[in-house]
Each structure stands twice: as structure tokens, then as C-alpha cells.
């Protein structure tokens, strides 16, 4: 450890992040006096703190190590009683707190069972219960969700929220975790370290603001896309950067110069170019994006407006968020449809354009040619989706994505493939059997 400055704000949950071997557990052991640093200073609750000597201050800290191990011959109740005596609690306090903690952490039913019979989730809860003995003001938790199933993780997440915001909350929690999804849901501020040193620290929203430069970034998907439409979007005064989205034929990433909402402008331009804006969602950043940006720097830097901060950075990637709009009523039968949207109904549809600025309908095409165009577009979309799933498998194998997030994306991708295949089958059935002999579509039923 070197050049580490860790500041945990009073109240709330503070995430402590870093890759394996970054020094998180070492730091926590130094705080608890289990390891003795060669230099540096500690301050706790505004007072100088010497972990090996300041027993009174250290008594205001509760600590749960990663994968806590308790004597196998003890029951959960006896564990709390024994550790209560070690913390100097009176017999009355031990009885009162043991009863309260067993009830709060839903361990009453297993209180008199020996610890080896506990599941991993129950052992993690027991570790937190031990840390809470004596009602400490600061809880230091090292990987409390390690090895837990999704149900146990959700229960523990609610417990941690209650520690800082519930009826008996008001504590400060320093949470070291590899579960970035959990940190995203729990922590309002983070410290990221690497190689024993701090890389960045602060509230999550401020770090996101620093990464994006404080501007809005949208991902806009169109029914079709051509250079004149892209040029018109670039010409808008509020637009700073327009670039294609990788692995997508008709999507753009649009970076603005301010927080102006231009989604209706994009929709109007699309209609003017005889196409439609299918979706336009604001790109948001997660704790995982922050971690990858500051620690691994895997992605390229933005083409315009370099982010403020360490040089090893990368631009934000799309994180699914509720769709803010879908954009226009689809044309009536007879107008080329291209690839239809299979998304759910929009939450905030933009009002139809006034007749004065609405473009005239394009010329009618043969229904058979329409179907053939739609089939080609669907086949392309199907190939793209399968390629995305293949890339997702590679990300999992190389450790670039967590299992929980992989499962979510895989399910979403498989659902999308099923929707495309269903649409594709319906359109193929609509094609006349003699299409090859009569491509004009005159005999189309």
C-alpha cells in the first residue's frame, strides 16, 4: 500500500473497489489493527486513531471479514454471546442484543443450530450480526455478498440499506465488494484503488459528471440511416459529436454540448428523410463503467472533448435504461416499413408532426418487394443479434462481464432472437409461392 487516501463520509454506504490484489483487504486489516502499517496516519470520527492502541475508538467499529469462520461446535446464539463478551458487553446487554440481532437478520429459527449447518447466506448474516454487536457507528464489511445466491444477495442488500436508512439506521458502512452490481444499488460514493494506491474517490454522480463532461449522450436508433440524415443531425447547433454505434447498422451515438433535449428534433429530421426514429435513450453510466474506465481503460477515448481525470480512461458504453420515447406512428399499409420495431409500447410518445411540416408519403411499392425488403432487414438483424451473443460469451470467458449481468443480457438477447425469428417466419409465409417467377407482385393476394 502506498499513496492511499481513503475518506469515508459519515452516514450512508461507501463502496471500496479494486481488482484482485489491489489492496482492499490489506487496507481494512490495517484499519482494524490486524496489520501494522509502516507509515501514514489514521483519523476516526475526527480524532487521531492508532489501531494498535486506541481500543476505545476501535470499539466504535464493527468488522466482518470476507468469509467469516466461527467455531464449528457453537450455535449461532452462542457465537453472538461469546463475541459479545469479547466486546465487553454486560450479560444483560448480550441477552438483549442477541435477541434483537437474531430477529433483525432473520436467524431466530436457526439460532440453536450449529454454525456448520448454516447456508452461506446465513453465515454472512451471522458475520454481520457479530459486527453489529455493541451498536458500532462504523461497519467495515469485506465482501459480505461473496458466494451468495441471488435471493441471499437481495436479502442482504435490504439489510444493508436498513443499517443506514431504516428506523434503527444512522450507521456508516464501508463496503468492500467485487459485486459491482450490488455496489451500484447500494452506494452513493466510492473509492477505487489499484496497485495499492487510490485512483479516484467521490460521489458516484460527480464521477459520472467528470467522465462525460457534464453533457447528455444519446443512443438513437432509426428505421433506416443515410449520410444526408447524419449530416443534418451534425448540423444542429447543440450537437457536439455524432458517431455510429458498433455492431448496429442504423444506430448513432449523439453527444450534446448541453443538457438540451433534442429527441423531438431527431424525430422530425428522420421523418423529413422518409424514415422514423425508433428509439432514443439516454446513455447512463454504472459503477461497473466507472471501474472499467479508471482501472482497466479498455475502451477508446472520445473523439471530441477528452474527459477530465486520469489518462487511462474510456468513453461510456450503453447501459440499458427505460426508453424515453419511441417516436412516430408507423405509416399505413403500402408504405415501405423496413425493419419493424418489436419493442414494447413507448412510455412517452412524441406528438405527431403538424400536417404543415409532415413529408408527403413516398411512392407505393409492390407488396412483394416490400416483404422481400423486410425479410432481408430481419435476416440482417438476426445475424447481428447472434453475433452479439457470441461476443457476450467471449466477454464472460475473459472475465469482462459478471455472471449475473451475463445472464440478464443473454436472456434479453435470446428473447430478441425469438421475436425476430417469429416476424421472419410470418413474412416468409406471406410471400407468394411463385414470387421468383413474378417478382412484380401483381398476383399478390
Secondary structure, DSSP 8 states (H G I E B T S, - for coil): --S------SSEEEEEE--TTSSHHHHHHHHTTSS--SS--EEETTEEE-TTT-HHHHTTEEEE-TT----TT-BHHHHHHHHHHHTT--HHHHHHHHHHHHHHTT-GGGTTSBGGGS-HHHHHHHHHHHHHTT--SEEEEESTTTT--HHHHHHHHHHHHHHHHSTT---EEEEE-S-HHHHHHH-SEEEEEETTEEEEEEEHHHHHHHHHTT--EEEEEESS--HHHHHHHHTSTTEEEEEE-TT-SSEEEEEESSS---HHHHHHHHHHTT--EEEEEE----HHHHHIIIII--S---SSS--SS-SS--------------------TTS---S---S---SS------TTTS--------HHHHHHHHHHHHHHHHHHHHHHHHHHHHHHHTTSS-HHHHHHHHHHHHHHHHHHHHHHHHHHHHS-TTTTT-TT-TT--
